[in-house]
């Protein structure tokens, strides 16, 4: 288990880094400017569950939120935080799919750790079951990125 840069995520299995990370990687290779970021692979969530005495299949949001990070994951989270906060920019913790929670304005390692739990809890939440149905349930990757200070943002939908 390790962190992957967004640049390399496009060369990794979708099941390991998630669709959002792969798409961000593709944008990067096409020359678009994207915020620096890293990905914690999907294998971290089952590892977290196991370390806290339950399985991904029996996980509940409250158990995810109350758990403690095993040392290997805690070290990766610390590495992600220190790699991206070097310029004192706030961070965003995002799920690997748009329907799950994202946490903005992360300014400390503690906030980052709590955000990861919230993002993972949103994956387990009952209202996410419809999205997950028919998809492999091997975990969910988490993306850490530097935030931009914006006055306006939006989403563009096309016919494609």
VMD Tcl script that builds the backbone (N, CA, C; Angstrom):
set m [mol new atoms 480]
animate dup $m
set s [atomselect $m all]
$s set {name element resname resid chain x y z} {
  {N N UNK 1 A 0.849 -1.161 0.000}
  {CA C UNK 1 A 0.000 0.000 0.000}
  {C C UNK 1 A 0.902 1.232 0.000}
  {N N UNK 2 A 0.529 2.200 -0.869}
  {CA C UNK 2 A 1.308 3.424 -0.950}
  {C C UNK 2 A 0.464 4.536 -1.542}
  {N N UNK 3 A 1.039 5.720 -1.588}
  {CA C UNK 3 A 0.393 6.852 -2.245}
  {C C UNK 3 A 0.804 6.859 -3.710}
  {N N UNK 4 A -0.111 7.259 -4.563}
  {CA C UNK 4 A 0.166 7.387 -5.991}
  {C C UNK 4 A -0.014 8.846 -6.378}
  {N N UNK 5 A 0.871 9.357 -7.213}
  {CA C UNK 5 A 0.673 10.719 -7.707}
  {C C UNK 5 A -0.480 10.710 -8.702}
  {N N UNK 6 A -1.132 11.853 -8.849}
  {CA C UNK 6 A -2.208 11.925 -9.835}
  {C C UNK 6 A -1.673 11.704 -11.247}
  {N N UNK 7 A -0.421 12.080 -11.485}
  {CA C UNK 7 A 0.158 11.897 -12.807}
  {C C UNK 7 A 0.252 10.414 -13.171}
  {N N UNK 8 A 0.566 9.550 -12.210}
  {CA C UNK 8 A 0.723 8.133 -12.503}
  {C C UNK 8 A -0.583 7.347 -12.399}
  {N N UNK 9 A -1.625 7.937 -11.847}
  {CA C UNK 9 A -2.878 7.227 -11.610}
  {C C UNK 9 A -3.505 6.686 -12.896}
  {N N UNK 10 A -3.300 7.359 -14.001}
  {CA C UNK 10 A -3.873 6.905 -15.267}
  {C C UNK 10 A -3.308 5.588 -15.761}
  {N N UNK 11 A -2.160 5.186 -15.229}
  {CA C UNK 11 A -1.539 3.923 -15.623}
  {C C UNK 11 A -1.864 2.790 -14.654}
  {N N UNK 12 A -2.724 3.048 -13.692}
  {CA C UNK 12 A -3.055 2.058 -12.670}
  {C C UNK 12 A -4.468 1.542 -12.866}
  {N N UNK 13 A -4.781 0.376 -12.302}
  {CA C UNK 13 A -6.134 -0.163 -12.447}
  {C C UNK 13 A -7.186 0.766 -11.835}
  {N N UNK 14 A -8.282 0.908 -12.535}
  {CA C UNK 14 A -9.392 1.732 -12.072}
  {C C UNK 14 A -9.845 1.291 -10.679}
  {N N UNK 15 A -9.836 0.001 -10.426}
  {CA C UNK 15 A -10.277 -0.527 -9.131}
  {C C UNK 15 A -9.349 -0.110 -7.997}
  {N N UNK 16 A -8.136 0.288 -8.304}
  {CA C UNK 16 A -7.171 0.672 -7.279}
  {C C UNK 16 A -7.218 2.162 -6.953}
  {N N UNK 17 A -7.386 3.010 -7.967}
  {CA C UNK 17 A -7.314 4.460 -7.749}
  {C C UNK 17 A -8.621 5.203 -8.009}
  {N N UNK 18 A -9.583 4.566 -8.652}
  {CA C UNK 18 A -10.877 5.192 -8.899}
  {C C UNK 18 A -10.927 6.010 -10.174}
  {N N UNK 19 A -12.145 6.184 -10.659}
  {CA C UNK 19 A -12.380 6.874 -11.938}
  {C C UNK 19 A -11.931 8.333 -11.902}
  {N N UNK 20 A -12.200 9.030 -10.799}
  {CA C UNK 20 A -11.846 10.453 -10.724}
  {C C UNK 20 A -10.332 10.642 -10.847}
  {N N UNK 21 A -9.557 9.811 -10.155}
  {CA C UNK 21 A -8.096 9.927 -10.224}
  {C C UNK 21 A -7.593 9.615 -11.630}
  {N N UNK 22 A -8.171 8.607 -12.271}
  {CA C UNK 22 A -7.770 8.268 -13.637}
  {C C UNK 22 A -8.090 9.426 -14.577}
  {N N UNK 23 A -9.268 10.013 -14.428}
  {CA C UNK 23 A -9.642 11.141 -15.286}
  {C C UNK 23 A -8.756 12.366 -15.043}
  {N N UNK 24 A -8.426 12.644 -13.789}
  {CA C UNK 24 A -7.510 13.747 -13.495}
  {C C UNK 24 A -6.136 13.487 -14.108}
  {N N UNK 25 A -5.692 12.248 -14.052}
  {CA C UNK 25 A -4.404 11.879 -14.648}
  {C C UNK 25 A -4.427 12.093 -16.163}
  {N N UNK 26 A -5.525 11.730 -16.793}
  {CA C UNK 26 A -5.651 11.927 -18.245}
  {C C UNK 26 A -5.608 13.406 -18.602}
  {N N UNK 27 A -6.301 14.212 -17.811}
  {CA C UNK 27 A -6.264 15.659 -18.049}
  {C C UNK 27 A -4.839 16.183 -17.928}
  {N N UNK 28 A -4.124 15.701 -16.933}
  {CA C UNK 28 A -2.728 16.123 -16.734}
  {C C UNK 28 A -1.875 15.769 -17.953}
  {N N UNK 29 A -2.016 14.536 -18.450}
  {CA C UNK 29 A -1.194 14.112 -19.593}
  {C C UNK 29 A -1.589 14.838 -20.883}
  {N N UNK 30 A -2.809 15.371 -20.941}
  {CA C UNK 30 A -3.240 16.143 -22.110}
  {C C UNK 30 A -2.795 17.600 -22.008}
  {N N UNK 31 A -2.116 17.961 -20.908}
  {CA C UNK 31 A -1.591 19.302 -20.782}
  {C C UNK 31 A -2.421 20.259 -19.955}
  {N N UNK 32 A -3.538 19.798 -19.416}
  {CA C UNK 32 A -4.350 20.679 -18.573}
  {C C UNK 32 A -3.669 20.857 -17.226}
  {N N UNK 33 A -3.870 22.026 -16.656}
  {CA C UNK 33 A -3.324 22.288 -15.325}
  {C C UNK 33 A -4.308 21.761 -14.291}
  {N N UNK 34 A -3.839 20.866 -13.455}
  {CA C UNK 34 A -4.659 20.363 -12.359}
  {C C UNK 34 A -3.901 20.602 -11.058}
  {N N UNK 35 A -4.622 20.725 -9.983}
  {CA C UNK 35 A -3.985 20.927 -8.682}
  {C C UNK 35 A -3.185 19.696 -8.307}
  {N N UNK 36 A -2.018 19.939 -7.709}
  {CA C UNK 36 A -1.187 18.833 -7.253}
  {C C UNK 36 A -1.986 17.938 -6.334}
  {N N UNK 37 A -1.728 16.628 -6.434}
  {CA C UNK 37 A -2.446 15.720 -5.567}
  {C C UNK 37 A -1.851 14.330 -5.542}
  {N N UNK 38 A -2.318 13.560 -4.591}
  {CA C UNK 38 A -1.933 12.160 -4.447}
  {C C UNK 38 A -3.179 11.343 -4.154}
  {N N UNK 39 A -3.062 10.037 -4.367}
  {CA C UNK 39 A -4.181 9.127 -4.181}
  {C C UNK 39 A -3.789 8.046 -3.189}
  {N N UNK 40 A -4.653 7.820 -2.220}
  {CA C UNK 40 A -4.537 6.672 -1.327}
  {C C UNK 40 A -5.395 5.580 -1.941}
  {N N UNK 41 A -4.778 4.467 -2.321}
  {CA C UNK 41 A -5.467 3.408 -3.054}
  {C C UNK 41 A -6.636 2.782 -2.304}
  {N N UNK 42 A -7.503 2.138 -3.062}
  {CA C UNK 42 A -8.717 1.525 -2.530}
  {C C UNK 42 A -8.436 0.435 -1.505}
  {N N UNK 43 A -7.259 -0.145 -1.530}
  {CA C UNK 43 A -6.936 -1.219 -0.587}
  {C C UNK 43 A -6.822 -0.712 0.856}
  {N N UNK 44 A -6.720 0.596 1.054}
  {CA C UNK 44 A -6.576 1.142 2.403}
  {C C UNK 44 A -7.860 0.985 3.224}
  {N N UNK 45 A -9.018 1.116 2.605}
  {CA C UNK 45 A -10.269 1.010 3.362}
  {C C UNK 45 A -10.463 -0.394 3.942}
  {N N UNK 46 A -10.339 -1.469 3.160}
  {CA C UNK 46 A -10.447 -2.793 3.785}
  {C C UNK 46 A -9.391 -3.031 4.865}
  {N N UNK 47 A -8.196 -2.492 4.668}
  {CA C UNK 47 A -7.129 -2.625 5.670}
  {C C UNK 47 A -7.528 -1.911 6.963}
  {N N UNK 48 A -8.100 -0.707 6.843}
  {CA C UNK 48 A -8.574 0.057 7.993}
  {C C UNK 48 A -9.655 -0.718 8.746}
  {N N UNK 49 A -10.607 -1.256 7.995}
  {CA C UNK 49 A -11.684 -2.033 8.624}
  {C C UNK 49 A -11.109 -3.219 9.397}
  {N N UNK 50 A -10.228 -3.965 8.750}
  {CA C UNK 50 A -9.606 -5.132 9.378}
  {C C UNK 50 A -8.873 -4.743 10.669}
  {N N UNK 51 A -8.122 -3.661 10.628}
  {CA C UNK 51 A -7.364 -3.208 11.793}
  {C C UNK 51 A -8.280 -2.789 12.949}
  {N N UNK 52 A -9.527 -2.455 12.630}
  {CA C UNK 52 A -10.483 -2.048 13.654}
  {C C UNK 52 A -11.477 -3.139 14.017}
  {N N UNK 53 A -11.215 -4.372 13.547}
  {CA C UNK 53 A -11.993 -5.521 13.989}
  {C C UNK 53 A -13.291 -5.790 13.264}
  {N N UNK 54 A -13.447 -5.263 12.066}
  {CA C UNK 54 A -14.633 -5.584 11.270}
  {C C UNK 54 A -14.224 -5.666 9.808}
  {N N UNK 55 A -15.136 -6.145 8.983}
  {CA C UNK 55 A -14.828 -6.260 7.554}
  {C C UNK 55 A -15.535 -5.147 6.795}
  {N N UNK 56 A -15.141 -4.954 5.574}
  {CA C UNK 56 A -15.794 -3.956 4.732}
  {C C UNK 56 A -17.270 -4.299 4.553}
  {N N UNK 57 A -17.576 -5.582 4.482}
  {CA C UNK 57 A -18.960 -6.022 4.294}
  {C C UNK 57 A -19.830 -5.717 5.513}
  {N N UNK 58 A -19.247 -5.686 6.704}
  {CA C UNK 58 A -20.029 -5.414 7.914}
  {C C UNK 58 A -19.832 -3.991 8.429}
  {N N UNK 59 A -19.100 -3.179 7.683}
  {CA C UNK 59 A -18.810 -1.812 8.115}
  {C C UNK 59 A -20.080 -0.969 8.140}
  {N N UNK 60 A -20.122 -0.066 9.098}
  {CA C UNK 60 A -21.190 0.923 9.212}
  {C C UNK 60 A -20.526 2.290 9.354}
  {N N UNK 61 A -21.187 3.359 8.911}
  {CA C UNK 61 A -20.560 4.678 8.990}
  {C C UNK 61 A -20.009 5.014 10.375}
  {N N UNK 62 A -20.752 4.711 11.440}
  {CA C UNK 62 A -20.295 5.055 12.789}
  {C C UNK 62 A -19.027 4.300 13.161}
  {N N UNK 63 A -18.912 3.060 12.698}
  {CA C UNK 63 A -17.699 2.285 12.990}
  {C C UNK 63 A -16.499 2.865 12.251}
  {N N UNK 64 A -16.734 3.314 11.028}
  {CA C UNK 64 A -15.653 3.950 10.262}
  {C C UNK 64 A -15.193 5.220 10.981}
  {N N UNK 65 A -16.143 6.044 11.400}
  {CA C UNK 65 A -15.814 7.320 12.034}
  {C C UNK 65 A -15.117 7.142 13.386}
  {N N UNK 66 A -15.422 6.070 14.081}
  {CA C UNK 66 A -14.858 5.854 15.418}
  {C C UNK 66 A -13.535 5.095 15.413}
  {N N UNK 67 A -13.150 4.527 14.273}
  {CA C UNK 67 A -11.951 3.698 14.215}
  {C C UNK 67 A -10.657 4.484 14.353}
  {N N UNK 68 A -9.586 3.729 14.510}
  {CA C UNK 68 A -8.238 4.299 14.592}
  {C C UNK 68 A -7.416 3.796 13.406}
  {N N UNK 69 A -6.578 4.665 12.872}
  {CA C UNK 69 A -5.756 4.280 11.736}
  {C C UNK 69 A -4.622 3.368 12.183}
  {N N UNK 70 A -4.430 2.252 11.467}
  {CA C UNK 70 A -3.231 1.456 11.743}
  {C C UNK 70 A -2.004 2.254 11.312}
  {N N UNK 71 A -0.865 1.891 11.841}
  {CA C UNK 71 A 0.355 2.679 11.630}
  {C C UNK 71 A 0.689 2.874 10.152}
  {N N UNK 72 A 0.506 1.831 9.325}
  {CA C UNK 72 A 0.871 1.968 7.914}
  {C C UNK 72 A 0.022 3.023 7.208}
  {N N UNK 73 A -1.263 3.069 7.493}
  {CA C UNK 73 A -2.121 4.078 6.872}
  {C C UNK 73 A -1.845 5.451 7.476}
  {N N UNK 74 A -1.642 5.512 8.790}
  {CA C UNK 74 A -1.338 6.795 9.438}
  {C C UNK 74 A -0.085 7.426 8.833}
  {N N UNK 75 A 0.922 6.615 8.544}
  {CA C UNK 75 A 2.143 7.135 7.927}
  {C C UNK 75 A 1.877 7.670 6.524}
  {N N UNK 76 A 1.038 6.980 5.755}
  {CA C UNK 76 A 0.704 7.449 4.408}
  {C C UNK 76 A -0.072 8.763 4.463}
  {N N UNK 77 A -0.983 8.889 5.418}
  {CA C UNK 77 A -1.738 10.137 5.552}
  {C C UNK 77 A -0.818 11.285 5.939}
  {N N UNK 78 A 0.120 11.024 6.825}
  {CA C UNK 78 A 1.090 12.048 7.208}
  {C C UNK 78 A 1.947 12.449 6.006}
  {N N UNK 79 A 2.359 11.464 5.221}
  {CA C UNK 79 A 3.148 11.753 4.025}
  {C C UNK 79 A 2.354 12.606 3.039}
  {N N UNK 80 A 1.099 12.245 2.804}
  {CA C UNK 80 A 0.255 13.019 1.884}
  {C C UNK 80 A 0.120 14.458 2.370}
  {N N UNK 81 A -0.151 14.612 3.656}
  {CA C UNK 81 A -0.321 15.950 4.229}
  {C C UNK 81 A 0.939 16.792 4.047}
  {N N UNK 82 A 2.077 16.230 4.396}
  {CA C UNK 82 A 3.324 17.009 4.326}
  {C C UNK 82 A 3.782 17.258 2.886}
  {N N UNK 83 A 3.494 16.356 1.981}
  {CA C UNK 83 A 3.846 16.583 0.569}
  {C C UNK 83 A 3.049 17.729 -0.029}
  {N N UNK 84 A 1.787 17.842 0.353}
  {CA C UNK 84 A 0.908 18.818 -0.292}
  {C C UNK 84 A 0.796 20.138 0.451}
  {N N UNK 85 A 1.071 20.148 1.744}
  {CA C UNK 85 A 0.919 21.381 2.523}
  {C C UNK 85 A 2.185 22.222 2.545}
  {N N UNK 86 A 3.213 21.822 1.812}
  {CA C UNK 86 A 4.472 22.550 1.813}
  {C C UNK 86 A 4.336 24.013 1.466}
  {N N UNK 87 A 3.370 24.348 0.650}
  {CA C UNK 87 A 3.156 25.740 0.250}
  {C C UNK 87 A 2.089 26.411 1.110}
  {N N UNK 88 A 1.723 25.784 2.207}
  {CA C UNK 88 A 0.726 26.299 3.158}
  {C C UNK 88 A -0.650 26.468 2.520}
  {N N UNK 89 A -0.923 25.710 1.478}
  {CA C UNK 89 A -2.237 25.785 0.852}
  {C C UNK 89 A -3.180 24.828 1.566}
  {N N UNK 90 A -4.441 25.193 1.625}
  {CA C UNK 90 A -5.435 24.281 2.186}
  {C C UNK 90 A -5.591 23.091 1.251}
  {N N UNK 91 A -6.074 22.000 1.811}
  {CA C UNK 91 A -6.246 20.782 1.028}
  {C C UNK 91 A -7.721 20.428 0.916}
  {N N UNK 92 A -7.998 19.579 -0.053}
  {CA C UNK 92 A -9.317 18.990 -0.212}
  {C C UNK 92 A -9.124 17.475 -0.189}
  {N N UNK 93 A -10.016 16.789 0.493}
  {CA C UNK 93 A -10.015 15.327 0.532}
  {C C UNK 93 A -11.259 14.888 -0.211}
  {N N UNK 94 A -11.047 14.131 -1.293}
  {CA C UNK 94 A -12.141 13.791 -2.202}
  {C C UNK 94 A -12.258 12.286 -2.364}
  {N N UNK 95 A -13.473 11.866 -2.590}
  {CA C UNK 95 A -13.685 10.460 -2.910}
  {C C UNK 95 A -13.260 10.214 -4.347}
  {N N UNK 96 A -13.134 8.953 -4.695}
  {CA C UNK 96 A -12.756 8.605 -6.063}
  {C C UNK 96 A -13.963 8.595 -6.990}
  {N N UNK 97 A -15.150 8.916 -6.469}
  {CA C UNK 97 A -16.360 9.028 -7.279}
  {C C UNK 97 A -17.141 10.236 -6.776}
  {N N UNK 98 A -17.755 10.949 -7.668}
  {CA C UNK 98 A -18.387 12.217 -7.327}
  {C C UNK 98 A -19.564 12.149 -6.378}
  {N N UNK 99 A -20.176 10.986 -6.201}
  {CA C UNK 99 A -21.376 10.918 -5.371}
  {C C UNK 99 A -21.068 10.875 -3.883}
  {N N UNK 100 A -19.827 10.686 -3.521}
  {CA C UNK 100 A -19.470 10.577 -2.114}
  {C C UNK 100 A -18.961 11.914 -1.586}
  {N N UNK 101 A -18.764 11.987 -0.296}
  {CA C UNK 101 A -18.405 13.244 0.352}
  {C C UNK 101 A -17.010 13.730 -0.038}
  {N N UNK 102 A -16.874 15.034 -0.091}
  {CA C UNK 102 A -15.582 15.709 -0.213}
  {C C UNK 102 A -15.470 16.666 0.959}
  {N N UNK 103 A -14.268 16.833 1.477}
  {CA C UNK 103 A -14.033 17.722 2.622}
  {C C UNK 103 A -13.065 18.818 2.202}
  {N N UNK 104 A -13.471 20.056 2.403}
  {CA C UNK 104 A -12.705 21.218 1.962}
  {C C UNK 104 A -11.989 21.893 3.120}
  {N N UNK 105 A -11.030 22.735 2.771}
  {CA C UNK 105 A -10.338 23.620 3.714}
  {C C UNK 105 A -9.596 22.856 4.819}
  {N N UNK 106 A -8.934 21.780 4.459}
  {CA C UNK 106 A -8.158 20.990 5.414}
  {C C UNK 106 A -6.861 21.736 5.710}
  {N N UNK 107 A -6.618 22.000 7.002}
  {CA C UNK 107 A -5.448 22.777 7.408}
  {C C UNK 107 A -4.533 22.056 8.391}
  {N N UNK 108 A -4.893 20.848 8.803}
  {CA C UNK 108 A -4.049 20.125 9.753}
  {C C UNK 108 A -4.103 18.633 9.447}
  {N N UNK 109 A -3.127 17.912 9.954}
  {CA C UNK 109 A -3.108 16.461 9.776}
  {C C UNK 109 A -4.322 15.830 10.445}
  {N N UNK 110 A -4.706 16.311 11.615}
  {CA C UNK 110 A -5.891 15.793 12.294}
  {C C UNK 110 A -7.129 15.964 11.418}
  {N N UNK 111 A -7.307 17.151 10.819}
  {CA C UNK 111 A -8.447 17.390 9.935}
  {C C UNK 111 A -8.411 16.451 8.744}
  {N N UNK 112 A -7.231 16.201 8.205}
  {CA C UNK 112 A -7.097 15.296 7.066}
  {C C UNK 112 A -7.522 13.887 7.471}
  {N N UNK 113 A -7.076 13.422 8.624}
  {CA C UNK 113 A -7.446 12.081 9.090}
  {C C UNK 113 A -8.956 11.962 9.281}
  {N N UNK 114 A -9.558 12.967 9.897}
  {CA C UNK 114 A -11.013 12.939 10.108}
  {C C UNK 114 A -11.759 13.007 8.775}
  {N N UNK 115 A -11.227 13.752 7.822}
  {CA C UNK 115 A -11.849 13.853 6.500}
  {C C UNK 115 A -11.827 12.511 5.782}
  {N N UNK 116 A -10.727 11.776 5.882}
  {CA C UNK 116 A -10.647 10.458 5.260}
  {C C UNK 116 A -11.736 9.558 5.833}
  {N N UNK 117 A -11.914 9.583 7.126}
  {CA C UNK 117 A -12.967 8.774 7.751}
  {C C UNK 117 A -14.348 9.173 7.242}
  {N N UNK 118 A -14.587 10.488 7.098}
  {CA C UNK 118 A -15.890 10.965 6.611}
  {C C UNK 118 A -16.130 10.527 5.171}
  {N N UNK 119 A -15.090 10.604 4.341}
  {CA C UNK 119 A -15.223 10.177 2.946}
  {C C UNK 119 A -15.501 8.675 2.900}
  {N N UNK 120 A -14.755 7.885 3.674}
  {CA C UNK 120 A -15.007 6.445 3.719}
  {C C UNK 120 A -16.402 6.131 4.269}
  {N N UNK 121 A -16.837 6.856 5.302}
  {CA C UNK 121 A -18.174 6.639 5.870}
  {C C UNK 121 A -19.250 6.916 4.830}
  {N N UNK 122 A -19.017 7.889 3.956}
  {CA C UNK 122 A -20.007 8.191 2.911}
  {C C UNK 122 A -20.100 7.050 1.900}
  {N N UNK 123 A -19.035 6.292 1.738}
  {CA C UNK 123 A -19.027 5.123 0.851}
  {C C UNK 123 A -19.889 4.006 1.433}
  {N N UNK 124 A -19.893 3.893 2.741}
  {CA C UNK 124 A -20.621 2.840 3.432}
  {C C UNK 124 A -22.077 3.234 3.677}
  {N N UNK 125 A -22.383 4.516 3.661}
  {CA C UNK 125 A -23.715 5.021 4.008}
  {C C UNK 125 A -24.805 4.356 3.167}
  {N N UNK 126 A -25.969 4.123 3.779}
  {CA C UNK 126 A -27.068 3.456 3.063}
  {C C UNK 126 A -27.479 4.163 1.772}
  {N N UNK 127 A -27.449 5.501 1.749}
  {CA C UNK 127 A -27.873 6.207 0.539}
  {C C UNK 127 A -26.880 6.047 -0.614}
  {N N UNK 128 A -25.697 5.523 -0.330}
  {CA C UNK 128 A -24.713 5.267 -1.384}
  {C C UNK 128 A -24.840 3.852 -1.945}
  {N N UNK 129 A -25.688 3.035 -1.332}
  {CA C UNK 129 A -25.833 1.633 -1.752}
  {C C UNK 129 A -26.265 1.523 -3.212}
  {N N UNK 130 A -27.167 2.395 -3.649}
  {CA C UNK 130 A -27.637 2.332 -5.037}
  {C C UNK 130 A -26.494 2.580 -6.009}
  {N N UNK 131 A -25.632 3.531 -5.681}
  {CA C UNK 131 A -24.494 3.819 -6.555}
  {C C UNK 131 A -23.529 2.641 -6.597}
  {N N UNK 132 A -23.302 2.031 -5.448}
  {CA C UNK 132 A -22.344 0.925 -5.357}
  {C C UNK 132 A -22.872 -0.367 -5.951}
  {N N UNK 133 A -24.187 -0.526 -6.077}
  {CA C UNK 133 A -24.740 -1.799 -6.553}
  {C C UNK 133 A -24.229 -2.108 -7.952}
  {N N UNK 134 A -23.830 -3.350 -8.133}
  {CA C UNK 134 A -23.304 -3.777 -9.419}
  {C C UNK 134 A -21.840 -3.459 -9.622}
  {N N UNK 135 A -21.224 -2.792 -8.668}
  {CA C UNK 135 A -19.796 -2.473 -8.752}
  {C C UNK 135 A -19.046 -3.336 -7.744}
  {N N UNK 136 A -17.804 -3.651 -8.039}
  {CA C UNK 136 A -17.028 -4.411 -7.061}
  {C C UNK 136 A -16.884 -3.617 -5.762}
  {N N UNK 137 A -17.018 -4.298 -4.639}
  {CA C UNK 137 A -16.969 -3.629 -3.336}
  {C C UNK 137 A -15.623 -3.865 -2.677}
  {N N UNK 138 A -14.546 -3.421 -3.334}
  {CA C UNK 138 A -13.215 -3.652 -2.800}
  {C C UNK 138 A -12.631 -2.473 -2.069}
  {N N UNK 139 A -13.409 -1.449 -1.847}
  {CA C UNK 139 A -12.892 -0.267 -1.167}
  {C C UNK 139 A -13.060 0.959 -2.033}
  {N N UNK 140 A -12.541 2.059 -1.550}
  {CA C UNK 140 A -12.654 3.316 -2.284}
  {C C UNK 140 A -11.358 4.098 -2.114}
  {N N UNK 141 A -10.810 4.533 -3.224}
  {CA C UNK 141 A -9.617 5.370 -3.185}
  {C C UNK 141 A -9.997 6.762 -2.699}
  {N N UNK 142 A -9.021 7.458 -2.127}
  {CA C UNK 142 A -9.228 8.819 -1.637}
  {C C UNK 142 A -8.168 9.713 -2.279}
  {N N UNK 143 A -8.630 10.846 -2.800}
  {CA C UNK 143 A -7.740 11.802 -3.462}
  {C C UNK 143 A -7.500 12.987 -2.532}
  {N N UNK 144 A -6.242 13.385 -2.417}
  {CA C UNK 144 A -5.856 14.567 -1.659}
  {C C UNK 144 A -5.304 15.564 -2.669}
  {N N UNK 145 A -5.848 16.782 -2.674}
  {CA C UNK 145 A -5.364 17.813 -3.588}
  {C C UNK 145 A -5.227 19.142 -2.879}
  {N N UNK 146 A -4.360 19.984 -3.431}
  {CA C UNK 146 A -4.284 21.356 -2.964}
  {C C UNK 146 A -5.517 22.090 -3.466}
  {N N UNK 147 A -6.054 22.957 -2.627}
  {CA C UNK 147 A -7.232 23.733 -3.010}
  {C C UNK 147 A -6.816 25.009 -3.726}
  {N N UNK 148 A -7.679 25.450 -4.595}
  {CA C UNK 148 A -7.537 26.755 -5.224}
  {C C UNK 148 A -8.438 27.738 -4.499}
  {N N UNK 149 A -8.002 28.965 -4.391}
  {CA C UNK 149 A -8.872 30.014 -3.881}
  {C C UNK 149 A -9.680 30.520 -5.063}
  {N N UNK 150 A -10.963 30.272 -5.048}
  {CA C UNK 150 A -11.827 30.627 -6.178}
  {C C UNK 150 A -12.962 31.528 -5.730}
  {N N UNK 151 A -13.386 32.357 -6.636}
  {CA C UNK 151 A -14.584 33.147 -6.395}
  {C C UNK 151 A -15.795 32.487 -7.036}
  {N N UNK 152 A -15.560 31.756 -8.122}
  {CA C UNK 152 A -16.638 31.092 -8.846}
  {C C UNK 152 A -16.141 29.718 -9.279}
  {N N UNK 153 A -17.015 28.733 -9.218}
  {CA C UNK 153 A -16.699 27.424 -9.770}
  {C C UNK 153 A -17.975 26.841 -10.354}
  {N N UNK 154 A -17.841 25.775 -11.095}
  {CA C UNK 154 A -19.019 25.172 -11.692}
  {C C UNK 154 A -18.707 23.848 -12.321}
  {N N UNK 155 A -19.744 23.214 -12.831}
  {CA C UNK 155 A -19.628 21.929 -13.510}
  {C C UNK 155 A -20.260 22.097 -14.875}
  {N N UNK 156 A -19.589 21.580 -15.885}
  {CA C UNK 156 A -20.084 21.672 -17.249}
  {C C UNK 156 A -20.558 20.289 -17.689}
  {N N UNK 157 A -21.783 20.193 -18.177}
  {CA C UNK 157 A -22.298 18.956 -18.721}
  {C C UNK 157 A -22.421 19.103 -20.225}
  {N N UNK 158 A -22.042 18.091 -20.958}
  {CA C UNK 158 A -22.171 18.111 -22.415}
  {C C UNK 158 A -23.060 16.966 -22.850}
  {N N UNK 159 A -23.415 16.941 -24.110}
  {CA C UNK 159 A -24.251 15.858 -24.617}
  {C C UNK 159 A -23.508 14.528 -24.644}
  {N N UNK 160 A -22.188 14.591 -24.700}
  {CA C UNK 160 A -21.381 13.376 -24.724}
  {C C UNK 160 A -21.477 12.726 -23.374}
}
mol reanalyze $m
mol bondsrecalc $m
mol representation Tube
mol addrep $m
